[in-house]
Amino acid sequence: MTEITTELTELFDLDVPIVQAPIGSATCPALASAVANAGGLGMLALTWRTPTEARACLSETAQRTDETGTVGVNIVLDEESKTIPTEEHLEVCAEQSVDVVSFSFGDAARYVDRVHEFGATVMQTVGSAEAARSAVDAGVDVVVAQGWEAGGHVQSEVATLPLVPRVVDGVPETPVIAAGGIGDGRTIAAVLALGAAGAWLGTRFVATAEARVHDRYRERVIDAEETDTAHSTLFDQGWPDVPHRVLENDTVDRWRAAGKPATDRPGESDRVATTPAGEPIERYADVLALPDTTGDVTELPLYAGQSVGLIDGHPTASSVVEALISETNDALDRAASSARSSH
């Protein structure tokens, strides 16, 4: 595998400028370590894990990860979405010697010094150049510029293509990772050409064998076209008023057919599935379809970005990283050749 060197790879000692996005409960030790061992940056989502669960998850991931691999964590800061204080998660990170802490949906300023105290790098996801400047002014080390095409919960109203160069120009001394709509080597090459130091891929890794998702969710991602996603605040039970992108399903279709009501939506209190712990899941709940979820899991929010049309099959995470970097090198070579031939 040919390496690509950027500010990001040098900062985290990576072989490739590829980050596996912290795709909520779909993250797990098997996925994060596989990406890290393949030379990328693996990520774990801690927000909805108890400190005990987070500690066990980090410990297992460390055991699975080679000495040269790097794994980080993400913590959502929006109080509406969480029951566990950020401070508790940071204490676990300090205990486990986490190298990278990423924050999203909130202001990381109050936590930057604490993360730096235990020697970790701070990343923050933003949706505008202004937010990027504020993050860097607060001491954030790396900025993630998330475009509107992204799957899951979305912070931006701007597409990735115009957003990334604005953020790169806005924080010229800070590495910027591009996120949203990136699903193959051509799109990675595109954001590198825009000035990004790396690419943040979520939907592509949902489709891998290691991702902690239900098989029917994985298959829907693989089969979807680029036009098959919906952006709304529909699945708001548990995390209200935050836009998100999901695959279209019967829940989305029924809501649209009813005129997109804000309340009294079709099947509002329907129990469509059951968690692995036996808890009922209502139709509009912000709950991921995990491997042992039962019921009509396709009615749940199947978080995915517009890059779904680029995904074919569900290989291992390591083979995805290998294919992505090969495609990226090919795309960069084609672009360079095209530029030379035009002169």
N, C-alpha and C positions, 0 to 999 in steps of 0.2 A: 504493500500500500504506500503510495506516494504521499508524503506529508505536505501540509500547507501551513506556512508560518505567518501568524498575524500577532497583533498586540495581545489578543486573548490567549492564543496558544502559549506565548511566552510567559504571560502572567500566571497561568495555571499549570504550566508544564504539560500541555496537551499535544497530541500528535496532529489533531485536526480541529478546526474551528467550529465544532458542532456541539450544541447543547441540547440534551433531552429535556424538554420543558417539564416542569413539576405539575403533571396532569392530575392533580387531586389524588383521590383514593386509588387511582389506577397505578400510581407509583408504588414500587416495592423494591426490596433488596435485589431481587433477581434482575430487574430491568436496569436500575441505576448502576449496579456493578458491571453488568454486561456492556453498557455504553462506556463506562470508565475504562474497563479493560481493553476496549477497542480503540481507545485513544481520545474519546470525546469527554465531555463533562456530563456525568450522570446527576440527576436531581431527585430528591425526595420531598414530598409535600408533608409538612408537619402539622399544619393548622388544625386538622380534625383528628389528630392522634393525641391521646392522653400522654402525659410525660412518660409514663411507664411504657406505653406502646412505642413512643418515639425513641426511647432509649433502646428498646429491644430491636427496633427497626434499624437504627444506626449501627448497633453492635453487629447485627447479622450482615449488614451491607459491608462493614469494614472487613469482616472475615472473608467475604466473597471477593473483595477488591484487591487487585495486585498492588504492590508497594508503589508502583508508578502511576496508578489510577487516581483520579480526583472525583469526589462526589460532594455535592452541595445540597442545601436544603432551601425550601421556600416557606415563608410565613405570611399569610394574609393578615393585614392590619385592620380591616374593616370590622368594627365591633359587632355589627349586625350579623356577621357570618360565623362567629366563634364563641366558644364557652370557656376556652382555656387562655389565660393571660399570656401575652407574648413573652413576658419576663420569664415565665416558667419554661417555655420552650428554649429560650436562650440559655438558661442554666443547663439544660440537657445538652445543648450544642457545645457549651464550654466544657462540660464533663467528658464529652465524646470527642473533643478536639476536632470539631467540624472546620473545614477549610474555607467554605463559601456559604454565606447566608444571603439569600435573596428575599426582598420584601415586595409586596404588591398591594394595591388597593388601600393606600394610606401613606402617611408621611413617615419615612424611616428616620427622620432627624434625631428623635429622642433615643434611638437604639444604636446609632452608628458607633458611638464611643464604646459602648459595652461590647459590641462585636469585635471592634479593633483590640480591645483589652485581651481577648483570648486568641488573638492572632489571625482572625479570619478576615476575608475580603467581603465587602458589602456591595451587593447589587440591588438595584431598584427598577421595577418596571414602570414605564411612563407612557403617556399617550400624546405628548406634545413637546416641542422644544422648550417652552417655558417651564414645564414640569421637570425636564431634564436638567435645566440650569439650577433650579431650586434644589434638586437632589444632590448635584455636585457641590453646590454651595454648602450643603449640610454635611459633606464629607463622604458621600457615596463614591465608591471606587469604580464601578462599572454600571452603565445604564443599559436597560433593555427597552428598546423602542418597539412597542406592540401596536401593529396596525389593525385596522377594523376587520380584516379578513380572518383574524384568528378565531380558533374554536374556544369553547369554554367561556368564562367570564372575560369581558373585553373592556379595556380602559380607554380606548381611543375612538374618536369619530373620524379619523383620518386613515386612509389606506397606507399600506406599508411603503409603496413606491415613493410617494411624496413626503412621508413622515421621516424615513431614515435619513435622507440627506439634510433635512432641517435639524434633526437632533445632532447629527455628526457636526454640522456647522456651529450649532449652539453650544456644544461642549467639546471643542477641538482637542483638548488635552486628555480626554477621557475615553476609554474604549467603549464602543457602542455595539450591542448585540441586537440584530434585527429579528423580529418575531411577527408572525401573521402571514399565512398564505405560502409558507415555505415548505415544499414537500419533496423536492428532488434536487439533484446537483445543479441544474440550470438555475433554479431559484436561489440556491446558495451563492452561485457565482454572481447572480444579479445583485444581491445585497452586498457582497464584497466589493463589487464595482461601485456601489453607492457610498462606500466608505466604512461600512460596518466591519467590525473585527471578528464577527462570528454570526452564526445563525442558530436560532432557537426553534426547535421543531417539536410540536406536541402531537398533532393528529397522526403524523407518520409513525410515531412510536406507540400510539394506541393500538395500531394494527399489528404490532409484533407479538410473537408467541409469549414473551415474558410479561406483557402488560396485564395488570390485575383487573381485567374486565370480563364481562360475560361474553361467551362465544357469539351470541346473536348480535351484540353491540359491535364486536370486532368485524363480523361479516357485513353488517350494515355499512360500516366505514369503508370496507374494501369495495363494496358494490356501488357506492354512491358516486354521483356525478358532481361536477363543480357547482351546478345549479341547485343542488339538493339540500342546502342549508337554510336556516331561518335565524334572523337576528332580532331579538326582542327582550323583554323582561318577563316572559311568560312563566318560567319555572322559578317562582319567587318564594316558595314556602321554605324558610330556613335561611334565605339570603335575599331580602327584598330589594327591589329598585335598582338592580345592577344588570346592565345589558349582557346578554350572552348569546353565543351562536351554537346551534344544535342541528342535528339532522332532522329534516321534516319527518313527522310521523302523524298518526291519527289524532293525537292530542293537539298538535299544531293545526292540523287541517280543520278539526271541529271548532277550534277557537276562531280561526279566520272566517269560517262559514257563518259563525254567529256575530260577525262584525267586530271582532277583536275587543270584547268587553273587558274592562279593568277589574270588574267584580262579577260575581255570579256567573262564572265561566262554565261551559259545558262540562258536566261531570266533576264539578269543583271538589267534592269530598269523596270521589270514587277511590277505593283502595285497589290499586292496579297491580301491586306486587308486594313481596315480603322480603325484608332484609335477611341476611344469613343468621342474624340473631333472633329472627322470628317477629320483628316489629313490622307493622303494616306501613306501606308507602303510598301516600296519596298522589293523585294524578299530577299535581303541579309542584311537587316537592323537588328541591335541589338535592337529589340523591342519585349517585352513580350506580349503574348496573354492574355489580360485582360478580365474580364467577359463580357464587352460590346464591345469588338473588333468585327468587322464584316468582312465578306469575308472568304477566305480560310485560316483560322487561323492555320491549320495543316502544312502549308508551312512556317510558321514563325519558329524561333529558339525555339524549345521546350526543354529548358534546363533541363537536368536530368543526374544523375550519374549512375554508373554501379550497384548501389544497387536497381535499378528499379525492378529487378527480385524477390526481397524480399517483394515487396509491393502488398497487396491484399485488395482491397476495400478502401473506403474513409470515415472513421469514423471521429469523432470530434478530435481536437488536444488533448484535455484532455484525451480522451480514448486511444489515441496513446501513450501518456506519461505513462499512467497506464500500458498498455500492454508491453511497452518497458522495464519498470523497473521490471515487473514480469518475463519477458523472461530473463533479465540480471541476476537476482537472480537465476533462474533455471539453466542458463548456468554456472554460477560460482559454484553452488552446484555440478553440474555434473562433472565439471573439478576437483574440490577438491576430490570428491568421486573416480573418475578415478585415480587420483594421489595416493590416499591412497591404493586402491585395487591393484596397480601395485607393492607395496612394501611387 
